[in-house]
Amino acid sequence: MSAAEYGLPSPAGAASWLSLSQIVFNMHERWDTTSCNGGLNWQIFTSEAGYNYKDSVTSGLYFQLGACLAKLTGNLEYITEAEQVFEWVQGVGLIGNNYNVYDRTDDTKGCTSVDHDQWSYNVGVYRYGSAVMQALTNDPK
């Protein structure tokens, strides 16, 4: 996404950086409403350890990418998707009342408990994505 934002040329014969970013964003097809009313599973395949985790960094990177795509393309659908992700993360408690960002929850337990480990990169993706969203929407949240 950064390559697209900075206007770097794509490698010869390859898709544009913007196209690649949009392809990655299509993980919205992985948005899982069968448990916890949404969220992205940490792993892709059910056989992988940790598949049942719905974590802050996976959702956060998706949120940040949506915000950046909205900024670059002007497509308001990216804003809508990013807002839905942020609201879901807050709703399950991965972002606390004081904006602490917690690591993960477990969909086999209905996302009713949160692992309160905190990692700087989790906070970073939400801070960056939130800054981009605020600049686009002028919404203080």
A tleap script that builds the chain and sets N, CA, C and O, in Angstrom:
source leaprc.protein.ff14SB
mol = sequence {
  NMET SER ALA ALA GLU TYR GLY LEU PRO SER
  PRO ALA GLY ALA ALA SER TRP LEU SER LEU
  SER GLN ILE VAL PHE ASN MET HIE GLU ARG
  TRP ASP THR THR SER CYS ASN GLY GLY LEU
  ASN TRP GLN ILE PHE THR SER GLU ALA GLY
  TYR ASN TYR LYS ASP SER VAL THR SER GLY
  LEU TYR PHE GLN LEU GLY ALA CYS LEU ALA
  LYS LEU THR GLY ASN LEU GLU TYR ILE THR
  GLU ALA GLU GLN VAL PHE GLU TRP VAL GLN
  GLY VAL GLY LEU ILE GLY ASN ASN TYR ASN
  VAL TYR ASP ARG THR ASP ASP THR LYS GLY
  CYS THR SER VAL ASP HIE ASP GLN TRP SER
  TYR ASN VAL GLY VAL TYR ARG TYR GLY SER
  ALA VAL MET GLN ALA LEU THR ASN ASP PRO
  CLYS
}
set mol.1.N position { 0.822 -1.185 0.000 }
set mol.1.CA position { 0.000 0.000 0.000 }
set mol.1.C position { 0.866 1.248 0.000 }
set mol.1.O position { 0.560 2.230 -0.676 }
set mol.2.N position { 1.944 1.202 0.759 }
set mol.2.CA position { 2.836 2.366 0.795 }
set mol.2.C position { 3.408 2.660 -0.586 }
set mol.2.O position { 3.548 3.822 -0.969 }
set mol.3.N position { 3.739 1.610 -1.331 }
set mol.3.CA position { 4.272 1.809 -2.676 }
set mol.3.C position { 3.254 2.525 -3.555 }
set mol.3.O position { 3.619 3.391 -4.350 }
set mol.4.N position { 1.980 2.169 -3.416 }
set mol.4.CA position { 0.925 2.844 -4.179 }
set mol.4.C position { 0.787 4.290 -3.727 }
set mol.4.O position { 0.636 5.186 -4.557 }
set mol.5.N position { 0.837 4.528 -2.417 }
set mol.5.CA position { 0.701 5.889 -1.885 }
set mol.5.C position { 1.838 6.792 -2.347 }
set mol.5.O position { 1.628 7.976 -2.613 }
set mol.6.N position { 3.042 6.235 -2.440 }
set mol.6.CA position { 4.196 7.029 -2.856 }
set mol.6.C position { 4.374 7.070 -4.370 }
set mol.6.O position { 5.287 7.725 -4.873 }
set mol.7.N position { 3.495 6.365 -5.102 }
set mol.7.CA position { 3.558 6.399 -6.553 }
set mol.7.C position { 4.740 5.655 -7.148 }
set mol.7.O position { 5.200 5.978 -8.244 }
set mol.8.N position { 5.232 4.653 -6.417 }
set mol.8.CA position { 6.358 3.882 -6.946 }
set mol.8.C position { 5.913 3.066 -8.148 }
set mol.8.O position { 4.796 2.549 -8.170 }
set mol.9.N position { 6.776 2.948 -9.145 }
set mol.9.CA position { 6.400 2.154 -10.325 }
set mol.9.C position { 6.316 0.669 -9.963 }
set mol.9.O position { 7.096 0.165 -9.155 }
set mol.10.N position { 5.369 -0.003 -10.570 }
set mol.10.CA position { 5.223 -1.440 -10.348 }
set mol.10.C position { 6.291 -2.184 -11.139 }
set mol.10.O position { 6.754 -1.702 -12.173 }
set mol.11.N position { 6.680 -3.355 -10.656 }
set mol.11.CA position { 7.633 -4.155 -11.435 }
set mol.11.C position { 7.067 -4.465 -12.821 }
set mol.11.O position { 5.858 -4.620 -12.992 }
set mol.12.N position { 7.952 -4.552 -13.795 }
set mol.12.CA position { 7.534 -4.817 -15.175 }
set mol.12.C position { 6.676 -6.073 -15.241 }
set mol.12.O position { 7.046 -7.119 -14.706 }
set mol.13.N position { 5.538 -5.962 -15.895 }
set mol.13.CA position { 4.650 -7.102 -16.099 }
set mol.13.C position { 3.809 -7.471 -14.885 }
set mol.13.O position { 3.058 -8.445 -14.934 }
set mol.14.N position { 3.916 -6.721 -13.809 }
set mol.14.CA position { 3.167 -7.036 -12.590 }
set mol.14.C position { 1.964 -6.104 -12.459 }
set mol.14.O position { 1.906 -5.043 -13.082 }
set mol.15.N position { 1.025 -6.520 -11.648 }
set mol.15.CA position { -0.118 -5.669 -11.345 }
set mol.15.C position { 0.367 -4.419 -10.616 }
set mol.15.O position { 1.441 -4.416 -10.015 }
set mol.16.N position { -0.421 -3.378 -10.674 }
set mol.16.CA position { -0.048 -2.142 -9.980 }
set mol.16.C position { -0.091 -2.373 -8.472 }
set mol.16.O position { -0.762 -3.283 -7.985 }
set mol.17.N position { 0.640 -1.529 -7.747 }
set mol.17.CA position { 0.633 -1.627 -6.286 }
set mol.17.C position { -0.783 -1.413 -5.747 }
set mol.17.O position { -1.189 -2.055 -4.779 }
set mol.18.N position { -1.521 -0.514 -6.377 }
set mol.18.CA position { -2.901 -0.273 -5.950 }
set mol.18.C position { -3.748 -1.525 -6.161 }
set mol.18.O position { -4.513 -1.914 -5.279 }
set mol.19.N position { -3.613 -2.156 -7.326 }
set mol.19.CA position { -4.379 -3.377 -7.594 }
set mol.19.C position { -4.046 -4.472 -6.596 }
set mol.19.O position { -4.935 -5.176 -6.118 }
set mol.20.N position { -2.768 -4.615 -6.283 }
set mol.20.CA position { -2.373 -5.630 -5.304 }
set mol.20.C position { -2.978 -5.334 -3.935 }
set mol.20.O position { -3.431 -6.244 -3.241 }
set mol.21.N position { -2.985 -4.066 -3.553 }
set mol.21.CA position { -3.575 -3.674 -2.271 }
set mol.21.C position { -5.068 -3.953 -2.246 }
set mol.21.O position { -5.604 -4.397 -1.230 }
set mol.22.N position { -5.735 -3.696 -3.351 }
set mol.22.CA position { -7.170 -3.965 -3.433 }
set mol.22.C position { -7.451 -5.466 -3.376 }
set mol.22.O position { -8.448 -5.892 -2.795 }
set mol.23.N position { -6.576 -6.260 -3.975 }
set mol.23.CA position { -6.731 -7.717 -3.906 }
set mol.23.C position { -6.602 -8.187 -2.461 }
set mol.23.O position { -7.389 -9.012 -1.998 }
set mol.24.N position { -5.611 -7.660 -1.755 }
set mol.24.CA position { -5.436 -8.019 -0.344 }
set mol.24.C position { -6.669 -7.602 0.450 }
set mol.24.O position { -7.118 -8.336 1.331 }
set mol.25.N position { -7.213 -6.437 0.146 }
set mol.25.CA position { -8.388 -5.959 0.879 }
set mol.25.C position { -9.586 -6.888 0.702 }
set mol.25.O position { -10.502 -6.882 1.524 }
set mol.26.N position { -9.582 -7.668 -0.340 }
set mol.26.CA position { -10.698 -8.581 -0.566 }
set mol.26.C position { -10.804 -9.667 0.495 }
set mol.26.O position { -11.610 -10.589 0.367 }
set mol.27.N position { -9.983 -9.558 1.552 }
set mol.27.CA position { -10.154 -10.498 2.653 }
set mol.27.C position { -11.489 -10.273 3.346 }
set mol.27.O position { -11.856 -11.035 4.241 }
set mol.28.N position { -12.229 -9.226 2.942 }
set mol.28.CA position { -13.552 -9.051 3.528 }
set mol.28.C position { -14.408 -10.284 3.271 }
set mol.28.O position { -15.402 -10.518 3.958 }
set mol.29.N position { -14.011 -11.067 2.275 }
set mol.29.CA position { -14.690 -12.343 2.037 }
set mol.29.C position { -14.453 -13.313 3.183 }
set mol.29.O position { -15.192 -14.284 3.346 }
set mol.30.N position { -13.406 -13.048 3.985 }
set mol.30.CA position { -13.107 -13.875 5.157 }
set mol.30.C position { -13.787 -13.360 6.412 }
set mol.30.O position { -13.655 -13.979 7.468 }
set mol.31.N position { -14.506 -12.256 6.336 }
set mol.31.CA position { -15.199 -11.714 7.494 }
set mol.31.C position { -16.206 -12.757 7.947 }
set mol.31.O position { -17.132 -13.093 7.209 }
set mol.32.N position { -16.035 -13.261 9.138 }
set mol.32.CA position { -16.768 -14.435 9.625 }
set mol.32.C position { -17.912 -14.024 10.545 }
set mol.32.O position { -17.692 -13.678 11.706 }
set mol.33.N position { -19.118 -14.062 10.026 }
set mol.33.CA position { -20.284 -13.725 10.843 }
set mol.33.C position { -20.909 -14.956 11.491 }
set mol.33.O position { -21.930 -14.843 12.170 }
set mol.34.N position { -20.310 -16.133 11.290 }
set mol.34.CA position { -20.866 -17.345 11.901 }
set mol.34.C position { -20.575 -17.418 13.393 }
set mol.34.O position { -21.207 -18.193 14.110 }
set mol.35.N position { -19.628 -16.623 13.863 }
set mol.35.CA position { -19.350 -16.558 15.300 }
set mol.35.C position { -19.002 -15.125 15.669 }
set mol.35.O position { -18.408 -14.398 14.874 }
set mol.36.N position { -19.364 -14.734 16.845 }
set mol.36.CA position { -18.990 -13.429 17.411 }
set mol.36.C position { -19.509 -12.245 16.600 }
set mol.36.O position { -19.020 -11.125 16.753 }
set mol.37.N position { -20.488 -12.485 15.747 }
set mol.37.CA position { -21.090 -11.424 14.951 }
set mol.37.C position { -20.089 -10.719 14.041 }
set mol.37.O position { -20.270 -9.551 13.697 }
set mol.38.N position { -19.035 -11.433 13.653 }
set mol.38.CA position { -18.058 -10.862 12.730 }
set mol.38.C position { -16.641 -11.183 13.128 }
set mol.38.O position { -16.396 -12.022 13.995 }
set mol.39.N position { -15.719 -10.512 12.492 }
set mol.39.CA position { -14.303 -10.668 12.788 }
set mol.39.C position { -13.581 -11.517 11.766 }
set mol.39.O position { -14.188 -12.258 10.993 }
set mol.40.N position { -12.267 -11.387 11.787 }
set mol.40.CA position { -11.393 -12.183 10.928 }
set mol.40.C position { -10.659 -13.193 11.792 }
set mol.40.O position { -10.104 -12.846 12.834 }
set mol.41.N position { -10.659 -14.440 11.355 }
set mol.41.CA position { -9.880 -15.450 12.068 }
set mol.41.C position { -8.401 -15.197 11.825 }
set mol.41.O position { -7.995 -14.738 10.758 }
set mol.42.N position { -7.607 -15.509 12.844 }
set mol.42.CA position { -6.170 -15.262 12.776 }
set mol.42.C position { -5.518 -16.105 11.691 }
set mol.42.O position { -4.620 -15.622 11.002 }
set mol.43.N position { -5.938 -17.329 11.524 }
set mol.43.CA position { -5.412 -18.221 10.488 }
set mol.43.C position { -6.429 -18.347 9.364 }
set mol.43.O position { -7.604 -18.025 9.541 }
set mol.44.N position { -5.981 -18.811 8.225 }
set mol.44.CA position { -6.880 -18.975 7.075 }
set mol.44.C position { -7.541 -20.349 7.081 }
set mol.44.O position { -8.732 -20.468 6.796 }
set mol.45.N position { -6.781 -21.374 7.401 }
set mol.45.CA position { -7.279 -22.744 7.322 }
set mol.45.C position { -7.670 -23.260 8.698 }
set mol.45.O position { -6.965 -23.033 9.680 }
set mol.46.N position { -8.798 -23.955 8.761 }
set mol.46.CA position { -9.309 -24.458 10.039 }
set mol.46.C position { -8.357 -25.433 10.703 }
set mol.46.O position { -8.414 -25.608 11.920 }
set mol.47.N position { -7.490 -26.068 9.944 }
set mol.47.CA position { -6.561 -27.052 10.509 }
set mol.47.C position { -5.370 -26.398 11.208 }
set mol.47.O position { -4.620 -27.083 11.902 }
set mol.48.N position { -5.183 -25.105 11.042 }
set mol.48.CA position { -4.022 -24.431 11.622 }
set mol.48.C position { -4.283 -24.029 13.074 }
set mol.48.O position { -5.372 -23.574 13.426 }
set mol.49.N position { -3.258 -24.210 13.901 }
set mol.49.CA position { -3.359 -23.805 15.300 }
set mol.49.C position { -3.662 -22.322 15.376 }
set mol.49.O position { -3.052 -21.528 14.660 }
set mol.50.N position { -4.583 -21.942 16.223 }
set mol.50.CA position { -4.950 -20.551 16.379 }
set mol.50.C position { -6.041 -20.082 15.439 }
set mol.50.O position { -6.386 -18.900 15.435 }
set mol.51.N position { -6.589 -20.984 14.641 }
set mol.51.CA position { -7.640 -20.590 13.707 }
set mol.51.C position { -8.802 -19.902 14.430 }
set mol.51.O position { -9.383 -18.947 13.915 }
set mol.52.N position { -9.130 -20.390 15.613 }
set mol.52.CA position { -10.290 -19.876 16.338 }
set mol.52.C position { -10.065 -18.497 16.951 }
set mol.52.O position { -11.005 -17.902 17.477 }
set mol.53.N position { -8.843 -17.981 16.895 }
set mol.53.CA position { -8.598 -16.650 17.427 }
set mol.53.C position { -9.115 -15.586 16.461 }
set mol.53.O position { -8.956 -15.689 15.245 }
set mol.54.N position { -9.722 -14.590 17.025 }
set mol.54.CA position { -10.038 -13.372 16.293 }
set mol.54.C position { -9.235 -12.308 17.020 }
set mol.54.O position { -9.484 -12.013 18.189 }
set mol.55.N position { -8.281 -11.745 16.323 }
set mol.55.CA position { -7.289 -10.920 17.005 }
set mol.55.C position { -7.285 -9.482 16.506 }
set mol.55.O position { -7.836 -9.155 15.454 }
set mol.56.N position { -6.647 -8.646 17.299 }
set mol.56.CA position { -6.648 -7.216 16.989 }
set mol.56.C position { -5.749 -6.873 15.808 }
set mol.56.O position { -6.077 -5.962 15.047 }
set mol.57.N position { -4.638 -7.560 15.628 }
set mol.57.CA position { -3.733 -7.152 14.553 }
set mol.57.C position { -4.293 -7.508 13.175 }
set mol.57.O position { -4.153 -6.720 12.240 }
set mol.58.N position { -4.916 -8.659 13.031 }
set mol.58.CA position { -5.501 -9.022 11.738 }
set mol.58.C position { -6.582 -8.022 11.358 }
set mol.58.O position { -6.602 -7.508 10.239 }
set mol.59.N position { -7.478 -7.752 12.297 }
set mol.59.CA position { -8.538 -6.779 12.033 }
set mol.59.C position { -7.962 -5.377 11.869 }
set mol.59.O position { -8.447 -4.599 11.048 }
set mol.60.N position { -6.927 -5.050 12.647 }
set mol.60.CA position { -6.321 -3.731 12.575 }
set mol.60.C position { -5.660 -3.459 11.234 }
set mol.60.O position { -5.786 -2.365 10.685 }
set mol.61.N position { -4.961 -4.445 10.712 }
set mol.61.CA position { -4.333 -4.268 9.396 }
set mol.61.C position { -5.393 -4.108 8.313 }
set mol.61.O position { -5.218 -3.337 7.370 }
set mol.62.N position { -6.478 -4.833 8.453 }
set mol.62.CA position { -7.591 -4.707 7.511 }
set mol.62.C position { -8.210 -3.303 7.613 }
set mol.62.O position { -8.503 -2.672 6.598 }
set mol.63.N position { -8.401 -2.832 8.835 }
set mol.63.CA position { -8.920 -1.484 9.084 }
set mol.63.C position { -7.990 -0.432 8.463 }
set mol.63.O position { -8.441 0.467 7.752 }
set mol.64.N position { -6.705 -0.556 8.738 }
set mol.64.CA position { -5.728 0.412 8.225 }
set mol.64.C position { -5.692 0.394 6.706 }
set mol.64.O position { -5.648 1.453 6.080 }
set mol.65.N position { -5.709 -0.777 6.104 }
set mol.65.CA position { -5.678 -0.869 4.646 }
set mol.65.C position { -6.924 -0.234 4.045 }
set mol.65.O position { -6.839 0.461 3.033 }
set mol.66.N position { -8.077 -0.465 4.657 }
set mol.66.CA position { -9.308 0.159 4.165 }
set mol.66.C position { -9.232 1.672 4.219 }
set mol.66.O position { -9.641 2.354 3.280 }
set mol.67.N position { -8.708 2.196 5.318 }
set mol.67.CA position { -8.569 3.642 5.453 }
set mol.67.C position { -7.641 4.201 4.374 }
set mol.67.O position { -7.946 5.216 3.748 }
set mol.68.N position { -6.523 3.541 4.165 }
set mol.68.CA position { -5.552 4.013 3.168 }
set mol.68.C position { -6.100 3.910 1.749 }
set mol.68.O position { -5.863 4.792 0.923 }
set mol.69.N position { -6.828 2.840 1.468 }
set mol.69.CA position { -7.437 2.707 0.144 }
set mol.69.C position { -8.492 3.794 -0.079 }
set mol.69.O position { -8.606 4.336 -1.178 }
set mol.70.N position { -9.252 4.104 0.957 }
set mol.70.CA position { -10.241 5.181 0.837 }
set mol.70.C position { -9.555 6.503 0.539 }
set mol.70.O position { -10.013 7.274 -0.304 }
set mol.71.N position { -8.467 6.757 1.228 }
set mol.71.CA position { -7.727 8.008 1.015 }
set mol.71.C position { -7.188 8.094 -0.413 }
set mol.71.O position { -7.284 9.138 -1.057 }
set mol.72.N position { -6.627 7.000 -0.896 }
set mol.72.CA position { -5.987 7.013 -2.212 }
set mol.72.C position { -6.998 7.029 -3.357 }
set mol.72.O position { -6.781 7.679 -4.379 }
set mol.73.N position { -8.118 6.297 -3.172 }
set mol.73.CA position { -9.063 6.141 -4.286 }
set mol.73.C position { -10.280 7.054 -4.196 }
set mol.73.O position { -10.931 7.321 -5.207 }
set mol.74.N position { -10.595 7.536 -2.989 }
set mol.74.CA position { -11.818 8.309 -2.804 }
set mol.74.C position { -13.067 7.448 -2.750 }
set mol.74.O position { -14.179 7.976 -2.711 }
set mol.75.N position { -12.902 6.128 -2.747 }
set mol.75.CA position { -14.031 5.204 -2.718 }
set mol.75.C position { -14.561 5.095 -1.285 }
set mol.75.O position { -13.879 4.583 -0.397 }
set mol.76.N position { -15.776 5.579 -1.076 }
set mol.76.CA position { -16.371 5.611 0.255 }
set mol.76.C position { -16.698 4.231 0.808 }
set mol.76.O position { -16.896 4.085 2.014 }
set mol.77.N position { -16.757 3.217 -0.049 }
set mol.77.CA position { -17.014 1.859 0.444 }
set mol.77.C position { -15.892 1.387 1.371 }
set mol.77.O position { -16.142 0.629 2.309 }
set mol.78.N position { -14.684 1.821 1.119 }
set mol.78.CA position { -13.571 1.457 1.994 }
set mol.78.C position { -13.744 2.070 3.389 }
set mol.78.O position { -13.412 1.445 4.396 }
set mol.79.N position { -14.265 3.292 3.435 }
set mol.79.CA position { -14.523 3.933 4.728 }
set mol.79.C position { -15.573 3.145 5.497 }
set mol.79.O position { -15.411 2.882 6.689 }
set mol.80.N position { -16.637 2.773 4.820 }
set mol.80.CA position { -17.709 2.012 5.462 }
set mol.80.C position { -17.174 0.713 6.035 }
set mol.80.O position { -17.483 0.357 7.173 }
set mol.81.N position { -16.383 0.011 5.261 }
set mol.81.CA position { -15.818 -1.265 5.713 }
set mol.81.C position { -14.874 -1.051 6.895 }
set mol.81.O position { -14.916 -1.799 7.872 }
set mol.82.N position { -14.032 -0.039 6.803 }
set mol.82.CA position { -13.094 0.242 7.898 }
set mol.82.C position { -13.844 0.584 9.182 }
set mol.82.O position { -13.469 0.124 10.261 }
set mol.83.N position { -14.892 1.381 9.073 }
set mol.83.CA position { -15.690 1.723 10.256 }
set mol.83.C position { -16.325 0.486 10.876 }
set mol.83.O position { -16.359 0.353 12.099 }
set mol.84.N position { -16.826 -0.418 10.044 }
set mol.84.CA position { -17.443 -1.645 10.558 }
set mol.84.C position { -16.427 -2.485 11.308 }
set mol.84.O position { -16.742 -3.050 12.355 }
set mol.85.N position { -15.219 -2.572 10.787 }
set mol.85.CA position { -14.168 -3.339 11.457 }
set mol.85.C position { -13.856 -2.712 12.807 }
set mol.85.O position { -13.803 -3.413 13.818 }
set mol.86.N position { -13.650 -1.408 12.833 }
set mol.86.CA position { -13.311 -0.720 14.079 }
set mol.86.C position { -14.418 -0.908 15.114 }
set mol.86.O position { -14.139 -1.191 16.279 }
set mol.87.N position { -15.646 -0.754 14.699 }
set mol.87.CA position { -16.772 -0.912 15.620 }
set mol.87.C position { -16.866 -2.333 16.145 }
set mol.87.O position { -17.192 -2.535 17.314 }
set mol.88.N position { -16.586 -3.329 15.299 }
set mol.88.CA position { -16.617 -4.721 15.754 }
set mol.88.C position { -15.520 -4.941 16.797 }
set mol.88.O position { -15.769 -5.534 17.847 }
set mol.89.N position { -14.321 -4.469 16.508 }
set mol.89.CA position { -13.194 -4.654 17.428 }
set mol.89.C position { -13.514 -4.027 18.788 }
set mol.89.O position { -13.253 -4.629 19.830 }
set mol.90.N position { -14.073 -2.831 18.772 }
set mol.90.CA position { -14.483 -2.203 20.029 }
set mol.90.C position { -15.591 -3.005 20.698 }
set mol.90.O position { -15.582 -3.187 21.915 }
set mol.91.N position { -16.534 -3.478 19.915 }
set mol.91.CA position { -17.684 -4.189 20.449 }
set mol.91.C position { -17.338 -5.471 21.192 }
set mol.91.O position { -17.991 -5.816 22.176 }
set mol.92.N position { -16.303 -6.182 20.722 }
set mol.92.CA position { -15.906 -7.414 21.418 }
set mol.92.C position { -14.895 -7.143 22.516 }
set mol.92.O position { -14.519 -8.056 23.251 }
set mol.93.N position { -14.450 -5.902 22.636 }
set mol.93.CA position { -13.544 -5.530 23.714 }
set mol.93.C position { -12.073 -5.605 23.386 }
set mol.93.O position { -11.243 -5.508 24.290 }
set mol.94.N position { -11.716 -5.777 22.107 }
set mol.94.CA position { -10.296 -5.781 21.751 }
set mol.94.C position { -9.704 -4.377 21.817 }
set mol.94.O position { -8.491 -4.220 21.954 }
set mol.95.N position { -10.547 -3.367 21.720 }
set mol.95.CA position { -10.153 -1.998 22.039 }
set mol.95.C position { -10.999 -1.617 23.247 }
set mol.95.O position { -12.227 -1.582 23.174 }
set mol.96.N position { -10.327 -1.332 24.357 }
set mol.96.CA position { -11.009 -1.029 25.604 }
set mol.96.C position { -11.497 0.405 25.687 }
set mol.96.O position { -11.250 1.212 24.790 }
set mol.97.N position { -12.189 0.711 26.767 }
set mol.97.CA position { -12.746 2.051 26.976 }
set mol.97.C position { -11.686 3.137 26.977 }
set mol.97.O position { -11.971 4.269 26.585 }
set mol.98.N position { -10.473 2.822 27.406 }
set mol.98.CA position { -9.376 3.794 27.414 }
set mol.98.C position { -8.482 3.648 26.190 }
set mol.98.O position { -7.349 4.129 26.182 }
set mol.99.N position { -8.986 2.994 25.171 }
set mol.99.CA position { -8.296 2.777 23.904 }
set mol.99.C position { -7.063 1.891 24.023 }
set mol.99.O position { -6.164 1.962 23.185 }
set mol.100.N position { -7.015 1.057 25.057 }
set mol.100.CA position { -5.996 0.007 25.087 }
set mol.100.C position { -6.375 -1.013 24.028 }
set mol.100.O position { -7.553 -1.332 23.864 }
set mol.101.N position { -5.395 -1.520 23.316 }
set mol.101.CA position { -5.651 -2.513 22.276 }
set mol.101.C position { -5.131 -3.854 22.788 }
set mol.101.O position { -3.942 -4.014 23.063 }
set mol.102.N position { -6.047 -4.811 22.908 }
set mol.102.CA position { -5.718 -6.121 23.452 }
set mol.102.C position { -5.540 -7.129 22.326 }
set mol.102.O position { -6.013 -6.918 21.210 }
set mol.103.N position { -4.861 -8.215 22.627 }
set mol.103.CA position { -4.379 -9.140 21.608 }
set mol.103.C position { -5.469 -9.919 20.883 }
set mol.103.O position { -5.579 -9.823 19.661 }
set mol.104.N position { -6.282 -10.695 21.615 }
set mol.104.CA position { -7.201 -11.592 20.890 }
set mol.104.C position { -8.355 -12.036 21.772 }
set mol.104.O position { -8.383 -11.839 22.987 }
set mol.105.N position { -9.298 -12.644 21.082 }
set mol.105.CA position { -10.412 -13.316 21.721 }
set mol.105.C position { -10.585 -14.658 21.011 }
set mol.105.O position { -9.882 -14.935 20.039 }
set mol.106.N position { -11.497 -15.479 21.476 }
set mol.106.CA position { -11.624 -16.849 20.975 }
set mol.106.C position { -13.056 -17.090 20.527 }
set mol.106.O position { -13.985 -16.976 21.327 }
set mol.107.N position { -13.243 -17.425 19.246 }
set mol.107.CA position { -14.608 -17.597 18.758 }
set mol.107.C position { -15.271 -18.869 19.258 }
set mol.107.O position { -16.496 -18.979 19.214 }
set mol.108.N position { -14.487 -19.838 19.737 }
set mol.108.CA position { -15.110 -21.039 20.306 }
set mol.108.C position { -15.743 -20.740 21.661 }
set mol.108.O position { -16.525 -21.539 22.177 }
set mol.109.N position { -15.408 -19.603 22.227 }
set mol.109.CA position { -15.983 -19.159 23.501 }
set mol.109.C position { -16.907 -17.962 23.286 }
set mol.109.O position { -17.239 -17.245 24.230 }
set mol.110.N position { -17.314 -17.757 22.045 }
set mol.110.CA position { -18.233 -16.670 21.727 }
set mol.110.C position { -17.636 -15.281 21.858 }
set mol.110.O position { -18.366 -14.297 21.969 }
set mol.111.N position { -16.319 -15.198 21.845 }
set mol.111.CA position { -15.608 -13.917 21.982 }
set mol.111.C position { -16.039 -13.171 23.244 }
set mol.111.O position { -16.129 -11.943 23.257 }
set mol.112.N position { -16.301 -13.936 24.299 }
set mol.112.CA position { -16.770 -13.331 25.548 }
set mol.112.C position { -15.636 -12.965 26.487 }
set mol.112.O position { -15.844 -12.218 27.443 }
set mol.113.N position { -14.446 -13.473 26.233 }
set mol.113.CA position { -13.298 -13.092 27.058 }
set mol.113.C position { -12.175 -12.623 26.131 }
set mol.113.O position { -12.052 -13.075 24.993 }
set mol.114.N position { -11.373 -11.717 26.646 }
set mol.114.CA position { -10.309 -11.096 25.858 }
set mol.114.C position { -8.978 -11.357 26.533 }
set mol.114.O position { -8.842 -11.204 27.746 }
set mol.115.N position { -7.988 -11.757 25.728 }
set mol.115.CA position { -6.616 -11.875 26.206 }
set mol.115.C position { -6.068 -10.447 26.292 }
set mol.115.O position { -5.942 -9.771 25.271 }
set mol.116.N position { -5.747 -9.994 27.484 }
set mol.116.CA position { -5.359 -8.600 27.690 }
set mol.116.C position { -3.877 -8.318 27.434 }
set mol.116.O position { -3.372 -7.276 27.850 }
set mol.117.N position { -3.174 -9.232 26.757 }
set mol.117.CA position { -1.812 -8.905 26.335 }
set mol.117.C position { -1.897 -7.714 25.380 }
set mol.117.O position { -2.839 -7.587 24.597 }
set mol.118.N position { -0.889 -6.847 25.466 }
set mol.118.CA position { -0.849 -5.670 24.598 }
set mol.118.C position { 0.484 -5.631 23.866 }
set mol.118.O position { 1.538 -5.864 24.458 }
set mol.119.N position { 0.424 -5.334 22.575 }
set mol.119.CA position { 1.616 -5.279 21.733 }
set mol.119.C position { 1.625 -3.943 21.002 }
set mol.119.O position { 0.587 -3.459 20.552 }
set mol.120.N position { 2.802 -3.362 20.892 }
set mol.120.CA position { 2.902 -2.031 20.276 }
set mol.120.C position { 2.448 -2.028 18.825 }
set mol.120.O position { 1.863 -1.042 18.377 }
set mol.121.N position { 2.696 -3.091 18.080 }
set mol.121.CA position { 2.270 -3.080 16.680 }
set mol.121.C position { 0.760 -3.107 16.557 }
set mol.121.O position { 0.221 -2.571 15.589 }
set mol.122.N position { 0.056 -3.716 17.507 }
set mol.122.CA position { -1.410 -3.694 17.465 }
set mol.122.C position { -1.907 -2.258 17.604 }
set mol.122.O position { -2.773 -1.816 16.848 }
set mol.123.N position { -1.356 -1.539 18.569 }
set mol.123.CA position { -1.729 -0.148 18.776 }
set mol.123.C position { -1.368 0.671 17.539 }
set mol.123.O position { -2.143 1.524 17.107 }
set mol.124.N position { -0.203 0.412 16.977 }
set mol.124.CA position { 0.272 1.188 15.834 }
set mol.124.C position { -0.650 1.147 14.639 }
set mol.124.O position { -0.897 2.179 14.014 }
set mol.125.N position { -1.169 -0.036 14.303 }
set mol.125.CA position { -2.033 -0.107 13.118 }
set mol.125.C position { -3.333 0.651 13.336 }
set mol.125.O position { -3.871 1.240 12.398 }
set mol.126.N position { -3.842 0.643 14.562 }
set mol.126.CA position { -5.072 1.396 14.838 }
set mol.126.C position { -4.812 2.902 14.887 }
set mol.126.O position { -5.642 3.691 14.436 }
set mol.127.N position { -3.681 3.294 15.423 }
set mol.127.CA position { -3.361 4.729 15.457 }
set mol.127.C position { -3.221 5.281 14.042 }
set mol.127.O position { -3.761 6.338 13.715 }
set mol.128.N position { -2.495 4.556 13.220 }
set mol.128.CA position { -2.298 5.026 11.842 }
set mol.128.C position { -3.624 5.027 11.084 }
set mol.128.O position { -3.983 6.018 10.449 }
set mol.129.N position { -4.339 3.920 11.153 }
set mol.129.CA position { -5.632 3.842 10.466 }
set mol.129.C position { -6.605 4.890 10.962 }
set mol.129.O position { -7.343 5.479 10.173 }
set mol.130.N position { -6.612 5.129 12.278 }
set mol.130.CA position { -7.514 6.137 12.849 }
set mol.130.C position { -7.138 7.544 12.394 }
set mol.130.O position { -8.015 8.370 12.140 }
set mol.131.N position { -5.853 7.818 12.290 }
set mol.131.CA position { -5.412 9.132 11.816 }
set mol.131.C position { -5.863 9.361 10.373 }
set mol.131.O position { -6.323 10.448 10.024 }
set mol.132.N position { -5.729 8.338 9.550 }
set mol.132.CA position { -6.164 8.452 8.156 }
set mol.132.C position { -7.679 8.635 8.103 }
set mol.132.O position { -8.182 9.476 7.358 }
set mol.133.N position { -8.402 7.846 8.895 }
set mol.133.CA position { -9.876 7.963 8.898 }
set mol.133.C position { -10.310 9.339 9.385 }
set mol.133.O position { -11.225 9.933 8.814 }
set mol.134.N position { -9.676 9.852 10.421 }
set mol.134.CA position { -10.058 11.164 10.937 }
set mol.134.C position { -9.834 12.246 9.881 }
set mol.134.O position { -10.654 13.151 9.723 }
set mol.135.N position { -8.733 12.145 9.173 }
set mol.135.CA position { -8.436 13.114 8.121 }
set mol.135.C position { -9.468 13.044 6.990 }
set mol.135.O position { -9.804 14.058 6.379 }
set mol.136.N position { -9.962 11.835 6.723 }
set mol.136.CA position { -10.948 11.661 5.647 }
set mol.136.C position { -12.354 12.086 6.057 }
set mol.136.O position { -13.079 12.701 5.275 }
set mol.137.N position { -12.727 11.756 7.277 }
set mol.137.CA position { -14.128 11.921 7.708 }
set mol.137.C position { -14.351 13.104 8.640 }
set mol.137.O position { -15.484 13.555 8.813 }
set mol.138.N position { -13.285 13.604 9.237 }
set mol.138.CA position { -13.356 14.652 10.248 }
set mol.138.C position { -14.187 14.213 11.462 }
set mol.138.O position { -14.724 15.045 12.194 }
set mol.139.N position { -14.281 12.902 11.659 }
set mol.139.CA position { -15.017 12.328 12.781 }
set mol.139.C position { -14.041 12.080 13.913 }
set mol.139.O position { -13.046 11.384 13.710 }
set mol.140.N position { -14.284 12.622 15.095 }
set mol.140.CA position { -13.321 12.484 16.188 }
set mol.140.C position { -13.121 11.051 16.687 }
set mol.140.O position { -12.122 10.775 17.351 }
set mol.141.N position { -14.039 10.138 16.389 }
set mol.141.CA position { -13.831 8.764 16.889 }
set mol.141.C position { -12.702 8.102 16.159 }
set mol.141.O position { -12.378 6.948 16.438 }
savepdb mol mol.pdb
quit
